[in-house]
Amino acid sequence: MKIMWAFEPMGLTKQQISRMDEFLNRFAGDTGKVGIVHVEAEMFAGAADPHGISSYMLNQRDYKADVMKALGDAGVQSLPGGVHFVSIPFGSLSEAVHRVFELTKKQKADLIGLHSQGKKGLERWLLGSFAETFIHWSSTDLLLLNPKVKTTPDFTNVFFLDDFSDESKKHLLKVMDMADYLGTTLTVFHVPHYAYRGKLDAKNKWVQAYRKTVDERVELINDLAKAKKIPTEVILGNAQLSIVDEALRIARKKTDSLIVVAAKLGRFGALLGGSVTRQLLRRTTMPTYVIKAKTNAFKGVK
């Protein structure tokens, strides 16, 4: 796999930087490449600056040296994908994300890695969320690490949130190939409608059809897992709890897991309200893989 790391060392410890490097290299494998892109917001002095400070004075920090020092201090030695620096006007979050995407496409990357600070409430609205903007706009898969992540890069389970839709069948195949590529077990988690287990009229045709659909999907997952020889467990959650609450409750029991979720929001999806992916990102400290690409970089790769 070819991976780009959207890297900003500010606020991160050496251990947190090193942890991301280890995660990305596990996905890259022996033949893959990890590269870095750093976006620097330049402050330009001019008519809007009442103090007349020169642009040189505002930008005299050698950010390239700072980035390389942060990587070196964290023990990140080899970057076969190179280190790329991009400058943008100060304060333009959307431009920063756009420029990273441009470079990612140019490099033909299969995955983008970045830290999620897990901002909430007023802080998120005032400062914006780099990771959430990535989720809305990206057409490339994302690996997000909260700085507080405790799961090690040697995780042994992939925990996939499956909505059992027709679209998610493609995601399921991709996740199975991912588990095979990484050499892990797989947990497929789904919260069925209350009708699946609830005390509803069993003679109701819709109830009968729904229960049959869920049972057939579980059977399909087990059959595919058996054919691919991937140790797999299907867990059906409690419909009386929210999807995210139930997912986190179960995932925490699988202490050594990577959470995988498919984001369905488009570029303007933030205007439409919450989503499982967004809620999960804001609340979990577990490493999270967000499926965005239609392609499957894990297929046929060992």
DOGU-238213 format. One record per atom (N, C-alpha, C, O): x negated, z, y negated. Coordinates in steps of 0.2 Angstrom, whole numbers, padded with zeros to 4 digits, always signed. Atoms other than C-alpha are relative to their C-alpha. Example, Ala and Ser with C-alpha at 12.3 -4.5 7.8 and 13.67 -1.06 7.14 Angstrom:
-0004+0000+0006 -0062+0039+0022 -0004+0000-0006 -0009+0003-0005 +0004-0001+0006 -0068+0036+0005 +0004+0003-0005 +0001+0004-0011 
% end
This chain:
-0004+0000+0006 +0000+0000+0000 -0004+0000-0006 -0010+0003-0006 +0003+0000+0007 -0005-0003-0018 +0004+0005-0005 +0010+0004-0005 -0003-0006+0004 -0001+0012-0030 -0003+0000-0007 -0009+0000-0007 +0002-0002+0007 -0002+0015-0048 +0002+0007-0002 +0008+0009-0001 -0001-0007+0002 -0003+0032-0055 +0001+0001-0007 -0004+0000-0011 -0001-0001+0007 +0005+0035-0072 -0003+0007-0002 +0000+0012-0001 +0004-0006+0000 -0008+0048-0077 +0000+0003-0008 -0002-0001-0012 +0001-0003+0007 -0007+0060-0092 -0002+0007+0002 +0001+0012+0004 +0003-0006-0002 -0019+0075-0089 +0003+0006-0004 +0002+0012-0002 -0002-0006+0005 -0012+0086-0104 +0005+0004+0004 +0010+0002+0006 -0004-0005-0003 -0004+0102-0097 -0001+0000+0008 +0003+0005+0010 +0001-0001-0007 -0010+0099-0079 -0007+0003+0002 -0012+0002-0002 +0006-0004-0002 -0023+0110-0070 -0004-0005+0005 -0001-0010+0007 +0004+0004-0005 -0037+0103-0059 +0003-0001+0007 +0003-0006+0010 -0003+0000-0006 -0028+0108-0044 +0006-0005+0001 +0008-0008+0006 -0006+0004+0000 -0012+0099-0049 -0002-0008+0000 +0002-0012+0003 +0002+0007+0000 -0021+0083-0053 -0003-0002+0007 -0002-0008+0010 +0003+0001-0007 -0031+0084-0036 +0006-0001+0005 +0005-0005+0010 -0006+0000-0005 -0014+0087-0027 +0003-0007+0000 +0005-0010+0005 -0003+0007+0001 -0007+0071-0034 -0004-0005+0003 -0002-0010+0007 +0004+0005-0003 -0022+0061-0029 +0000+0000+0008 +0000-0005+0011 +0000-0001-0007 -0021+0068-0011 +0006-0003+0003 +0006-0007+0008 -0006+0003-0002 -0003+0063-0010 +0000-0008+0000 +0002-0011+0005 +0000+0008+0001 -0005+0045-0017 -0005-0003+0006 -0004-0008+0008 +0004+0003-0005 -0020+0042-0005 +0003+0001+0007 +0001-0004+0011 -0003+0000-0007 -0010+0047+0010 +0005-0006+0001 +0005-0009+0006 -0005+0006+0000 +0003+0034+0005 -0004-0007+0000 -0002-0011+0004 +0004+0006+0001 -0011+0021+0001 -0003-0001+0007 -0004-0007+0009 +0003+0001-0007 -0019+0024+0019 -0007-0003-0001 -0010-0003-0006 +0007+0002+0000 -0036+0017+0024 -0001-0007-0004 -0006-0008-0006 +0001+0007+0003 -0033-0001+0017 +0003+0000-0007 +0003-0006-0010 -0003+0001+0006 -0023+0003+0002 -0004+0002-0006 -0010+0003-0006 +0004-0001+0006 -0028+0005-0016 +0004+0005-0005 +0010+0004-0006 -0003-0004+0005 -0024+0018-0030 -0003-0001-0006 -0009-0001-0007 +0003+0001+0007 -0026+0014-0048 +0004+0004-0005 +0009+0007-0003 -0003-0004+0005 -0022+0023-0064 +0001-0003-0006 -0002-0008-0008 -0002+0002+0007 -0013+0019-0080 +0001+0006-0004 +0005+0010-0003 -0001-0005+0005 -0014+0030-0095 +0002-0003-0006 -0001-0008-0009 -0003+0003+0006 -0003+0027-0110 -0002+0005-0006 +0000+0011-0005 +0002-0004+0006 -0010+0034-0127 +0004-0002-0006 +0005-0008-0008 -0004+0001+0006 +0002+0036-0142 -0005+0000-0006 -0007+0006-0007 +0004+0000+0006 -0008+0031-0157 +0004+0001-0006 +0009-0001-0007 -0003-0001+0007 -0004+0038-0174 -0003-0004-0005 -0009-0003-0007 +0002+0004+0005 -0005+0026-0188 +0001+0003-0007 +0007+0004-0008 -0002-0002+0007 -0007+0032-0206 +0002-0006-0004 +0000-0011-0003 -0002+0005+0005 +0001+0023-0220 +0004+0002-0005 +0004+0008-0007 -0005-0002+0006 +0015+0023-0233 +0004+0007+0002 +0006+0011-0002 -0004-0005-0002 +0024+0036-0222 -0004+0007+0000 -0001+0012+0001 +0004-0006+0000 +0009+0048-0223 -0001+0002-0007 -0006-0001-0010 +0001-0002+0007 +0010+0058-0239 -0007+0003-0002 -0009+0004-0007 +0006-0003+0001 -0007+0065-0236 -0006-0005+0000 -0012-0003-0002 +0005+0005+0000 -0016+0049-0235 -0006+0000+0005 -0011-0002+0004 +0005+0000-0005 -0025+0053-0219 -0002-0006+0003 +0003-0010+0005 +0001+0007-0003 -0034+0038-0212 +0002+0000+0008 +0002+0005+0011 -0002+0001-0007 -0029+0031-0195 -0006+0002+0005 -0005+0005+0010 +0006-0002-0004 -0047+0035-0189 +0000+0007+0001 -0001+0009+0007 +0001-0007-0001 -0046+0053-0192 +0006+0002+0005 +0005+0007+0008 -0005-0002-0005 -0029+0054-0183 -0001-0002+0007 +0001+0002+0011 +0002+0002-0007 -0036+0045-0168 -0007+0001+0002 -0009-0003+0006 +0007+0000-0002 -0053+0051-0167 -0002+0003+0006 -0007+0003+0009 +0000-0003-0007 -0050+0060-0150 -0002-0006+0004 +0001-0011+0004 +0002+0005-0005 -0059+0050-0137 +0004+0001+0006 +0002+0004+0011 -0005-0001-0006 -0044+0049-0125 -0003-0003+0007 -0001+0000+0012 +0002+0003-0006 -0053+0038-0113 -0005+0005+0004 -0005+0006+0010 +0005-0005-0002 -0067+0051-0111 +0004+0006+0003 +0002+0009+0008 -0004-0006-0002 -0054+0065-0109 +0003-0002+0007 +0003+0003+0011 -0003+0001-0007 -0045+0056-0095 -0005+0000+0005 -0004+0002+0011 +0005+0000-0006 -0061+0052-0085 -0003+0007+0001 -0004+0008+0007 +0003-0007-0001 -0067+0070-0088 +0005+0004+0005 +0003+0008+0009 -0005-0004-0004 -0050+0077-0081 +0000-0002+0007 +0001+0002+0012 +0000+0002-0007 -0051+0066-0066 -0007+0002+0004 -0006+0004+0009 +0006-0002-0003 -0069+0070-0063 +0000+0008+0002 -0002+0010+0007 +0000-0007-0001 -0066+0089-0065 +0004+0002+0006 +0003+0007+0009 -0004-0002-0006 -0052+0088-0052 -0003-0003+0007 +0001-0003+0012 +0003+0003-0006 -0063+0079-0040 +0002-0007+0002 +0001-0009+0008 -0003+0007-0001 -0055+0062-0041 -0006-0005-0001 -0008-0007-0007 +0006+0004+0000 -0070+0051-0037 +0001-0008+0000 -0002-0011-0004 -0001+0007-0002 -0064+0034-0030 +0006-0002-0002 +0012+0000+0000 -0006+0004+0002 -0051+0023-0039 -0001-0007+0001 -0002-0011-0004 +0001+0007-0001 -0052+0006-0031 +0005-0004-0004 +0004-0010-0005 -0005+0004+0004 -0037+0001-0041 -0002+0000-0007 +0002-0004-0011 +0002+0000+0007 -0046+0004-0057 +0003+0005-0005 +0009+0008-0003 -0003-0004+0005 -0042+0014-0073 +0002-0004-0006 -0002-0008-0009 -0003+0005+0005 -0031+0005-0086 +0002+0004-0006 +0006+0009-0005 -0003-0003+0006 -0028+0011-0104 +0004-0004-0004 +0002-0010-0005 -0004+0004+0004 -0014+0006-0114 +0002+0004-0006 +0003+0010-0006 -0001-0004+0007 -0011+0011-0133 +0007-0003-0002 +0009-0009-0002 -0007+0002+0002 +0007+0011-0140 +0001+0004-0007 -0003+0009-0008 -0002-0004+0006 +0015+0017-0157 +0002+0007+0002 +0005+0008+0007 -0001-0007-0001 +0016+0036-0158 +0008+0001+0001 +0012-0001-0003 -0007-0002-0001 +0032+0043-0151 +0005-0005+0004 +0011-0003+0004 -0004+0005-0003 +0039+0028-0142 +0000+0001+0008 -0004-0002+0011 +0000-0001-0008 +0044+0034-0124 +0002-0006+0003 -0001-0008+0009 -0002+0006-0003 +0053+0018-0120 -0005-0005+0001 -0006-0008+0006 +0006+0005+0000 +0038+0008-0125 -0005+0002+0005 -0008-0002+0009 +0005-0003-0005 +0027+0019-0114 +0002-0002+0007 -0002-0005+0011 -0003+0002-0006 +0038+0016-0099 -0001-0007+0001 -0003-0009+0007 +0000+0007-0001 +0039-0002-0102 -0007-0003+0001 -0008-0007+0005 +0007+0003-0001 +0020-0005-0103 -0002+0002+0006 -0006-0002+0009 +0002-0002-0007 +0017+0005-0087 +0003-0005+0005 +0000-0007+0009 -0003+0005-0004 +0030-0007-0079 -0003-0006+0000 -0004-0010+0005 +0004+0006+0001 +0021-0022-0086 -0006+0000+0005 -0007-0005+0008 +0006+0000-0004 +0005-0017-0078 +0001+0001+0007 -0003-0002+0011 -0002-0001-0007 +0013-0011-0062 +0001-0007+0003 -0001-0008+0009 -0001+0006-0003 +0020-0028-0059 -0006-0005+0000 -0007-0009+0005 +0006+0004+0000 +0004-0037-0064 -0004+0002+0006 -0008-0002+0009 +0004-0003-0006 -0005-0026-0051 +0003-0001+0007 +0000+0000+0012 -0004+0000-0006 +0009-0029-0038 +0000+0006+0004 -0001+0006+0010 +0000-0007-0003 +0010-0011-0035 +0007+0001+0004 +0012-0001+0002 -0006-0001-0004 +0022-0005-0021 +0003+0007-0002 +0009+0009+0000 -0002-0007+0001 +0023+0013-0028 -0003+0002-0007 -0009+0001-0008 +0003-0003+0007 +0021+0022-0045 +0000+0008+0001 +0006+0011+0003 +0000-0008-0001 +0016+0041-0044 +0000+0003-0007 -0004+0000-0011 +0000-0004+0007 +0019+0053-0059 +0003+0007+0001 +0006+0008+0006 -0003-0007+0000 +0022+0071-0062 +0006+0001-0004 +0007-0003-0009 -0006-0002+0003 +0039+0078-0066 -0001+0007-0003 -0002+0011+0001 +0000-0006+0003 +0039+0092-0078 +0006+0004+0001 +0006+0010-0001 -0007-0004-0001 +0057+0097-0074 +0003+0003-0006 +0005+0008-0006 -0003-0003+0007 +0062+0099-0092 +0008+0000+0001 +0011-0004+0004 -0007-0002+0000 +0080+0106-0094 +0003+0001-0007 -0001+0002-0012 -0004-0001+0006 +0093+0107-0108 -0003-0002-0006 -0005-0008-0006 +0002+0002+0007 +0087+0107-0126 -0007-0004+0000 -0008-0009-0003 +0007+0002+0000 +0069+0104-0122 +0000-0008+0003 -0004-0012+0000 +0000+0007-0002 +0073+0088-0112 +0003-0005-0005 +0000-0010-0006 -0003+0004+0005 +0084+0081-0125 -0004-0001-0006 -0004-0007-0009 +0004+0001+0006 +0072+0084-0139 -0007-0004+0002 -0009-0008-0002 +0006+0003-0002 +0056+0078-0130 +0001-0006+0004 -0004-0010+0005 -0001+0006-0005 +0064+0065-0118 -0003+0002+0007 -0007+0007+0007 +0002-0001-0007 +0060+0064-0100 -0003-0006+0003 +0000-0011+0004 +0004+0006-0002 +0046+0052-0095 +0002-0002+0007 +0004-0008+0009 -0002+0001-0007 +0051+0054-0076 +0007-0003+0001 +0008-0008+0004 -0007+0002+0000 +0069+0052-0079 +0001-0007-0002 +0005-0011+0000 +0000+0007+0002 +0067+0036-0089 -0003-0005+0005 +0000-0010+0006 +0003+0004-0006 +0056+0029-0075 +0005-0001+0005 +0006-0007+0007 -0005+0001-0005 +0070+0032-0063 +0005-0005-0002 +0008-0009+0002 -0005+0005+0003 +0083+0023-0074 -0002-0007+0000 +0002-0012+0002 +0002+0007+0001 +0072+0008-0077 -0004-0003+0005 -0004-0010+0005 +0005+0002-0004 +0060+0006-0063 +0004-0005+0006 +0009-0004+0008 -0002+0004-0005 +0062-0008-0050 -0006+0001+0006 -0006-0003+0011 +0005-0002-0005 +0047+0000-0040 +0001+0007+0002 +0004+0011-0002 -0001-0007-0003 +0048+0015-0029 -0005+0005-0004 -0010+0003-0006 +0004-0005+0004 +0042+0031-0037 -0001+0007+0005 +0003+0008+0009 +0002-0006-0003 +0033+0047-0030 -0001+0005-0006 -0005+0004-0010 +0000-0005+0005 +0037+0062-0041 -0002+0007+0002 +0000+0009+0007 +0002-0007-0002 +0028+0079-0040 +0001+0004-0006 -0002+0003-0012 +0000-0005+0005 +0033+0094-0050 -0006+0004+0000 -0009+0005+0005 +0006-0003+0000 +0018+0103-0056 +0000+0007+0005 -0006+0009+0006 +0000-0006-0004 +0024+0118-0046 +0001-0001+0007 +0002+0004+0011 -0001+0002-0007 +0025+0109-0030 -0005+0004+0005 -0010+0005+0003 +0004-0004-0005 +0019+0119-0015 -0001-0003+0007 -0005-0002+0010 +0001+0004-0006 +0021+0106-0001 -0006-0003+0000 -0009-0005-0006 +0007+0003+0000 +0004+0100+0004 +0001-0008+0002 +0006-0010+0004 +0000+0008-0002 +0000+0081+0006 +0000-0001+0007 +0001-0007+0010 -0001+0001-0007 +0000+0084+0025 +0007+0002+0002 +0007+0004+0008 -0007-0001-0002 +0019+0086+0025 +0001-0003+0007 -0001-0009+0008 -0002+0003-0007 +0026+0083+0043 +0007-0002+0001 +0009-0005+0006 -0007+0002-0001 +0044+0079+0039 +0002-0004-0006 +0000-0002-0012 -0003+0004+0006 +0053+0066+0028 +0008+0002+0001 +0011+0001+0006 -0007-0003+0001 +0070+0073+0022 +0004-0005-0004 +0003-0005-0010 -0004+0006+0003 +0082+0058+0018 +0007+0002-0002 +0011+0004+0003 -0007-0001+0002 +0098+0061+0008 +0004-0007+0001 +0002-0012-0003 -0003+0007-0001 +0109+0047+0015 +0008+0001-0001 +0011+0006+0001 -0007-0001+0002 +0127+0044+0008 +0004-0004+0005 +0010-0005+0004 -0003+0004-0005 +0131+0033+0023 +0004-0006-0002 +0009-0008+0001 -0003+0007+0002 +0136+0018+0013 -0003-0006+0003 -0008-0005+0007 +0003+0006-0003 +0133+0000+0018 -0007-0001-0003 -0011-0003+0001 +0006+0001+0003 +0119-0001+0006 -0005+0005+0002 -0011+0002+0003 +0005-0005-0002 +0110+0015+0012 -0002-0002+0007 -0007+0001+0009 +0003+0002-0006 +0108+0006+0029 -0007-0003+0000 -0011-0002+0004 +0006+0003+0001 +0094-0004+0022 -0005+0006-0002 -0011+0005+0000 +0004-0005+0002 +0087+0012+0014 -0002+0004+0006 -0008+0006+0007 +0001-0004-0006 +0088+0021+0031 -0006-0004+0004 -0010+0000+0006 +0006+0004-0003 +0077+0007+0039 -0006+0001-0003 -0012+0002+0000 +0006-0001+0004 +0065+0009+0025 -0003+0007+0001 -0009+0007+0002 +0002-0006-0001 +0064+0027+0027 -0003+0002+0007 -0008+0005+0008 +0002-0001-0007 +0062+0026+0046 -0007-0003+0001 -0012+0000+0004 +0007+0003+0000 +0047+0014+0043 -0005+0004-0003 -0011+0005-0002 +0004-0004+0003 +0040+0026+0031 -0002+0006+0004 -0008+0008+0004 +0002-0006-0004 +0041+0041+0043 -0005-0003+0006 -0010+0001+0008 +0004+0003-0005 +0033+0029+0056 -0007-0001-0003 -0012+0001+0001 +0006+0002+0003 +0019+0024+0044 -0004+0007-0001 -0010+0007-0001 +0003-0006+0002 +0016+0042+0039 -0002+0005+0006 -0005+0010+0006 +0001-0004-0006 +0017+0049+0057 +0004+0007-0001 +0001+0012+0002 -0004-0006+0001 +0031+0062+0052 +0006+0000+0004 +0008-0006+0007 -0007+0000-0002 +0047+0067+0059 +0005-0002-0005 +0003-0002-0011 -0005+0002+0005 +0063+0062+0050 +0006+0005+0001 +0009+0006+0006 -0006-0003+0000 +0078+0072+0045 +0005-0004-0005 +0003-0005-0011 -0005+0004+0004 +0094+0062+0039 +0005+0005-0002 +0009+0008+0003 -0005-0005+0003 +0105+0073+0028 +0006-0003-0003 +0005-0008-0007 -0006+0003+0003 +0123+0069+0024 +0005+0005-0001 +0006+0009+0004 -0006-0004+0001 +0138+0078+0017 +0006-0004+0000 +0008-0008-0004 -0006+0004-0001 +0154+0071+0024 +0006+0003-0004 +0005+0009-0007 -0006-0002+0003 +0171+0072+0016 +0003+0006+0003 +0002+0007+0009 -0003-0006-0003 +0181+0088+0019 +0004-0002+0006 +0005+0002+0011 -0004+0003-0005 +0192+0077+0030 -0004+0000+0007 +0000+0000+0012 +0004+0001-0006 +0178+0076+0043 +0001+0007+0005 +0002+0006+0011 +0000-0006-0004 +0179+0095+0048 +0006+0004-0002 +0008+0009+0001 -0006-0004+0002 +0194+0101+0038 +0006+0000+0004 +0007-0004+0008 -0007+0000-0004 +0211+0106+0044 +0005-0004-0003 +0010-0002-0006 -0004+0005+0002 +0219+0090+0040 +0004-0003+0006 +0002-0002+0011 -0004+0003-0006 +0232+0081+0050 -0004-0005+0004 -0006-0010+0001 +0004+0004-0004 +0222+0074+0064 +0004-0007+0002 +0000-0012+0004 -0004+0007-0001 +0236+0060+0066 +0000-0005-0005 +0002-0010-0005 +0000+0004+0006 +0233+0054+0049 -0005-0006+0001 -0011-0005+0003 +0004+0006-0002 +0226+0036+0051 -0007+0000-0004 -0012-0002-0001 +0006+0000+0004 +0214+0038+0037 -0005+0005+0002 -0011+0004+0003 +0004-0005-0003 +0207+0054+0044 -0003-0002+0006 -0009-0001+0007 +0003+0002-0007 +0205+0047+0061 -0006-0006-0001 -0011-0005+0002 +0005+0006+0001 +0196+0031+0054 -0006+0003-0003 -0012+0001-0002 +0005-0003+0003 +0185+0042+0043 -0005+0003+0005 -0011+0003+0005 +0004-0003-0005 +0179+0053+0057 -0003-0004+0005 -0009-0003+0007 +0003+0005-0004 +0176+0038+0068 -0006-0003-0003 -0011-0004+0000 +0006+0003+0004 +0165+0030+0054 -0006+0005+0000 -0011+0002+0001 +0005-0005+0001 +0155+0046+0052 -0004+0001+0007 -0010+0000+0007 +0003-0001-0007 +0152+0048+0071 -0004-0006+0002 -0009-0006+0005 +0004+0006-0002 +0147+0030+0073 -0006-0001-0004 -0011-0003-0001 +0006+0000+0004 +0135+0031+0059 -0006+0005+0003 -0012+0003+0003 +0004-0004-0003 +0127+0046+0067 -0003-0003+0006 -0009-0002+0008 +0002+0003-0006 +0126+0037+0083 -0005-0006-0001 -0010-0006+0002 +0004+0005+0002 +0118+0022+0075 -0007+0003-0002 -0012+0000+0000 +0006-0003+0002 +0105+0033+0067 -0004+0002+0006 -0010+0001+0006 +0004-0002-0006 +0100+0041+0083 -0002-0006+0005 -0008-0005+0008 +0002+0006-0004 +0100+0024+0092 -0006-0003-0003 -0011-0005+0000 +0006+0003+0003 +0088+0017+0079 -0006+0004+0000 -0012+0001+0002 +0006-0004+0000 +0077+0032+0079 -0003+0000+0007 -0009+0000+0008 +0002+0000-0007 +0076+0031+0098 -0004-0006+0001 -0009-0006+0005 +0004+0006-0001 +0071+0013+0098 -0006-0001-0004 -0011-0004-0001 +0006+0000+0004 +0058+0016+0084 -0005+0006+0003 -0010+0006+0000 +0004-0006-0003 +0052+0032+0094 -0002+0004-0006 -0008+0007-0006 +0001-0004+0006 +0054+0042+0078 +0004+0007+0001 +0010+0006+0001 -0004-0006-0001 +0059+0061+0081 +0004+0001-0006 +0002+0002-0012 -0005+0000+0005 +0075+0062+0071 +0005+0005+0001 +0008+0006+0007 -0006-0005+0000 +0088+0075+0067 +0005-0002-0006 +0003-0003-0011 -0005+0002+0005 +0104+0071+0058 +0004+0007-0001 +0006+0010+0003 -0004-0007+0003 +0112+0086+0048 +0006-0002-0004 +0005-0006-0009 -0005+0001+0004 +0129+0085+0042 +0002+0007-0004 +0003+0012-0001 +0000-0006+0004 +0131+0097+0027 +0007+0003-0001 +0012+0000+0001 -0006-0003+0001 +0145+0108+0021 +0003-0003-0006 +0000-0003-0012 -0004+0004+0005 +0158+0098+0010 +0002+0005-0005 +0004+0003-0011 -0003-0004+0005 +0163+0114+0001 -0006+0002-0005 -0004+0006-0010 +0005-0001+0005 +0146+0115-0008 -0002-0007-0003 +0000-0012+0000 +0002+0007+0003 +0139+0102-0020 -0006-0003+0004 -0009+0001+0008 +0005+0004-0004 +0128+0089-0012 -0007+0003-0002 -0011+0004+0003 +0007-0002+0002 +0112+0095-0022 -0001+0007+0003 -0006+0008+0006 +0001-0006-0002 +0115+0113-0018 -0001+0001+0008 -0005+0004+0010 +0000+0000-0008 +0118+0110+0001 -0007-0004+0002 -0010-0001+0007 +0006+0004-0001 +0103+0097+0001 -0006+0005-0001 -0010+0005+0004 +0006-0004+0001 +0091+0110-0006 +0000+0006+0004 -0005+0008+0006 +0000-0006-0005 +0097+0124+0005 -0003-0002+0007 -0006+0002+0009 +0002+0002-0006 +0094+0114+0020 -0008-0002+0000 -0012+0000+0004 +0006+0002+0000 +0078+0106+0014 -0005+0006-0001 -0011+0005+0002 +0005-0006+0000 +0070+0123+0010 -0002+0003+0006 -0007+0006+0007 +0002-0002-0007 +0071+0127+0028 -0005-0004+0003 -0009-0002+0008 +0005+0005-0003 +0061+0112+0032 -0006+0000-0005 -0007-0004-0010 +0004-0001+0005 +0047+0119+0022 -0006-0005-0002 -0009-0005-0007 +0006+0005+0001 +0034+0105+0024 +0003-0007+0000 +0001-0011+0004 -0004+0007+0000 +0045+0090+0019 -0001-0003-0007 -0003-0001-0012 +0000+0004+0006 +0045+0076+0007 +0007-0002+0000 +0010-0005+0004 -0006+0002+0001 +0062+0073+0000 +0001-0008-0002 -0003-0010-0006 -0001+0008+0002 +0068+0054-0001 +0007-0001-0002 +0012+0001+0002 -0007+0001+0002 +0083+0049-0011 +0000-0007-0003 -0005-0010-0006 -0001+0007+0003 +0089+0031-0017 +0004+0001-0006 +0009+0004-0006 -0003-0001+0006 +0093+0031-0035 +0004-0007-0002 +0002-0012-0001 -0005+0006+0001 +0108+0020-0040 +0001-0002-0007 +0004-0007-0009 -0002+0001+0007 +0108+0022-0059 -0004-0006-0002 -0010-0007-0001 +0004+0006+0003 +0103+0006-0069 -0003+0003-0007 -0003+0009-0008 +0003-0001+0006 +0095+0005-0086 +0004+0005-0005 +0001+0009-0008 -0004-0004+0004 +0110+0013-0095 +0004+0005+0003 +0009+0007+0001 -0003-0004-0004 +0115+0024-0082 +0001+0007-0002 +0005+0011-0001 +0000-0007+0003 +0111+0040-0092 +0006+0001-0004 +0008+0007-0005 -0006-0001+0004 +0126+0037-0102 +0006+0001+0004 +0011+0003+0001 -0005+0000-0004 +0137+0038-0087 +0001+0007+0003 +0006+0008+0007 +0000-0006-0003 +0134+0056-0083 -0005+0002+0005 -0010-0002+0006 +0005-0002-0005 +0125+0065-0069 +0000-0004+0006 +0004-0008+0008 +0001+0003-0006 +0118+0059-0053 -0003+0005+0005 -0006+0009+0003 +0003-0004-0004 +0112+0066-0037 -0008+0000-0001 -0011+0006-0001 +0008+0000+0001 +0094+0060-0040 -0002+0004-0006 -0007+0008-0006 +0002-0004+0006 +0094+0067-0058 +0000+0007+0001 -0004+0011-0001 -0001-0007-0001 +0101+0084-0053 -0006+0003+0005 -0009+0008+0004 +0005-0002-0005 +0089+0085-0038 -0007+0000-0004 -0011+0005-0003 +0006+0000+0003 +0074+0080-0049 -0001+0006-0005 -0007+0009-0005 +0000-0006+0005 +0078+0094-0062 -0001+0007+0004 -0003+0011+0000 -0001-0006-0003 +0080+0107-0049 -0005+0002+0006 -0007+0007+0007 +0004-0002-0005 +0068+0105-0035 -0008+0000-0002 -0010-0004-0007 +0007+0000+0001 +0049+0108-0034 -0003-0003+0006 -0009-0003+0007 +0003+0004-0006 +0047+0098-0018 -0002-0007-0002 +0002-0010-0006 +0001+0007+0001 +0039+0081-0018 +0006-0004+0001 +0009-0003+0006 -0006+0004+0000 +0052+0068-0021 -0002-0008+0000 -0006-0010-0005 +0001+0008+0000 +0051+0049-0016 +0007-0003-0002 +0012-0002+0001 -0006+0003+0002 +0064+0039-0025 -0001-0008+0001 -0005-0011-0001 +0000+0007-0002 +0068+0022-0018 +0004-0004-0005 +0009-0003-0007 -0003+0004+0005 +0071+0009-0031 -0001-0008+0002 +0003-0012+0000 +0001+0007-0001 +0063-0007-0024 +0004-0003+0006 +0006+0001+0011 -0004+0003-0005 +0073-0019-0013 -0005-0002+0006 -0003-0003+0012 +0005+0002-0005 +0057-0023-0003 -0002+0006+0004 -0001+0012+0002 +0002-0005-0004 +0050-0013+0011 -0008+0000+0002 -0010-0004+0006 +0007+0000-0001 +0031-0010+0010 -0002+0003+0006 -0008+0002+0008 +0002-0004-0007 +0031+0001+0026 +0001-0004+0006 -0002-0003+0011 -0002+0004-0006 +0038-0013+0037 -0006-0003+0003 -0010-0007+0000 +0005+0003-0004 +0026-0018+0051 -0007+0003-0002 -0012+0000+0000 +0006-0003+0002 +0012-0007+0043 -0002+0006+0003 +0003+0011+0004 +0002-0007-0004 +0003+0007+0053 -0006+0003-0003 -0008+0008-0001 
% end
